[in-house]
Amino acid sequence: MLFHAHPDDEAIYTGGTMALLAAAGHRVVLVTATDGEAGLTAAHLGHDLGERRAKELAAAAQALGVSRVVRLGYPDSGSDPQAVRPGSFALAVDDPAVDDPAVRLAAVLREEAAEILNVYEPAGGYGHPDHVAVHEVGRRAALLAGTPVVLEATVDRRPVRAALQLIGWLPGLPAGFDARAAQRWYVDHDDVTHVVDVRSQIRAKRAALQAHRSQQLADGSARTVGVFLRLPVWSFALVLGREWFVHRESVGPGDVSGDLLATLHRSR
């Protein structure tokens, strides 16, 4: 089971891994905390962004071979940690007046008898409030449900630098894009425990990203999804052909694996 904050996160961070697992015959379940209605978008798409993104999520999940999609439906918190939207997912984590998202996620984990749960690392990659909340909620839900393995989807900072150099040549990047700030995101190379080569499923991953049409342009500038899709196939595979995970219970640094299921077998 993979727990993500918004539609399109699943394709960017774990799309290839999901497609690999599905192609190998495993049941893959995708859970999203929000419908991403606070995301930026092109003005001509109208105001029903959450509904549109939910449909895009369904199409992306189909491209990746996902067996089931569960939308928890909490309000999108917005991307600014200093201006979190009232009543949103990031605030629901500690709000006694709102259904506990960890309890709801744990119920799905039990229903599916999930053996692996994917969340994000504690900082949520680049600090988005909903990504941080996914880490907290996911960890708590795994304890409640007794899920044996929790993996944290992330990105290795080292290849991020190379990717930013490649992407930096593209026209139409988002206004205010700061490559220096981006190099502080995610985790150090030595913290990564799993590197999954997903190049065999790169077409499925690209198709999933293409499904998120509302997130390709905003106010005349390309968003992250749009930037990735501007890459030729060979460079798209170079930038997005690996996916990174942290398993905090793995035995010591340097024990890097490409097999997520091997981690499950060792944990039994």
C-alpha positions, 0 to 999 in steps of 0.5 A, a space after each residue: 500500500 502506498 500513501 501519498 498526499 496529492 494526485 501526481 505524487 504517486 507517479 513522481 515518487 513511486 510510479 515505476 515501483 508500483 508498475 513493477 510490483 503490479 506487473 509481477 502480480 502483486 496487489 498494489 493499493 494507492 491511498 491519497 490524503 487529499 484531492 489536491 484542490 489547492 494546487 496551482 493550475 491553468 485558469 482555463 481549467 475552471 474551479 473544480 480542481 479537486 474533482 478533476 484531479 481525482 479523475 486524473 488520479 484514476 487514469 494514472 492508477 490504471 496506467 500503473 496497474 493499481 488494483 484499488 484507489 482509496 481517497 481519504 478526502 481531507 482538504 488540501 493544506 496548500 504548499 506554504 507551511 506558514 499559511 496552512 489552510 484551516 480544516 486541512 489534512 495537515 491540521 487534522 493530524 492533531 485535531 480531536 474534532 476530526 476523524 483521526 486520519 491514522 485510524 482511517 488509514 489503519 482500517 484500510 491496512 487491516 482490510 487489505 492485510 497490507 504487508 508494506 506501507 509506503 509513506 515519506 521521510 520525516 521532512 516530507 521531501 521538500 517540507 510541504 505540510 501535507 507530505 510531513 503529515 503523510 509521514 506522521 499519519 502513516 507511521 501511526 497507522 502502521 503501528 495501529 494496524 501491525 503493518 510489518 514494513 514501513 518504507 519512506 519514498 524519497 529522492 537521493 540528493 546526489 542525482 538531484 543536482 545532475 537532474 537540476 542541471 539538465 532541467 535547468 536548460 529547459 524553457 518555461 520553468 516555473 517563476 521563482 524556481 531556485 535550483 539551490 533551494 532544491 538541492 537541500 530537499 530530500 535525503 543524503 545519499 548515505 541515508 538511502 536503503 533501496 534504489 529501485 531501477 524502474 526503467 523497464 516500466 518507464 513508459 507506464 510511469 510517463 503515461 501516469 504523469 501524462 494523466 495529470 494534465 491539470 498539473 502540467 501548466 499553471 499561469 503560463 509556466 510549466 509545473 514539475 509534471 510539465 517539466 518532466 514531460 518536456 524531456 525526451 524519452 531517453 533523458 526522462 528515463 535518466 532523470 526518473 528511471 530510479 526511485 529511492 526509499 528509506 527503511 529505517 529498520 534496515 541493518 546499517 548504512 551501505 545496505 542498499 537494495 533494489 528489492 523492496 520485497 526482500 525487506 519484507 522477507 527479512 522482517 518476517 
